[in-house]
Every structure is written in structure tokens, then in C-alpha cells.
Amino acid sequence: MALGRRLMYLLPAATRAWLSVPSLKMGPGDSARSHTANEYILVNEINEGINIYINLLKSMMYCLIHNPDIGETK
């Protein structure tokens, strides 16, 4: 799914260790500011994040509707 975002492979080893399925970790804002002493997020970054989540969900719903076998478990 193309969301127009930069892809970063920064999942901590502890997170990867217990996930046995493909996963996505994402959030709004600049990752260079995350988990720092003066961490902050701008209002426009929150608004952009909301739009990204909406588009992601729309894309996922489209895929599931048009490819129903994707959601099947065996």
C-alpha cells in the first residue's frame, strides 16, 4: 500500500521477537523527536496522521472487499 511516507525499519528486537506475523508500527510526527527528553508533536502532524490512518483503513477495506480470500485463516 502506498501511503506516501518514508519507510523506516526500526522495530526494536524485543518487538520483533514476539511477533510471528507481518506487522506495521507507525505514528505521526518526526521519529527523530520520539522518545527524547523534549519529545513533542505538532498539531499539523496529528492532523496528517489522522489522514494517513483513514487512508490506510480505506486501502485495507478495499483490499479485503476486492480480495476476500486475503482475510481467510486456514
DAFEN-V131559 format. One record per backbone hydrogen bond with DSSP energy under -0.5 kcal/mol. CO is the residue of the C=O (numbers start at 1). NH is the residue of the N-H. E is the energy in kcal/mol with one decimal. If there is no record, write none. Layout:
BEGIN
co={CO;CO}
nh={NH;NH}
e={E;E}
END
This chain:
BEGIN
co={1;8;12;12;13;14;15;15;18;24;29;30;30;33;36;42;43;44;45;46;47;48;49;50;51;52;53;54;55;56;57;58;59;60;61;62;63;67;68;69}
nh={3;10;15;16;17;18;18;19;20;26;31;33;34;36;39;46;47;48;49;50;51;52;53;54;55;56;57;58;59;60;61;62;63;64;65;66;67;70;71;72}
e={-0.7;-1.0;-0.6;-2.2;-2.1;-0.9;-0.5;-0.7;-0.6;-0.5;-0.6;-2.0;-0.6;-1.0;-1.4;-1.7;-2.4;-2.3;-2.3;-2.4;-2.0;-2.2;-2.6;-2.4;-2.5;-2.6;-2.6;-2.5;-2.4;-2.5;-2.7;-2.5;-2.4;-2.4;-2.6;-2.6;-1.5;-2.3;-0.8;-0.8}
END
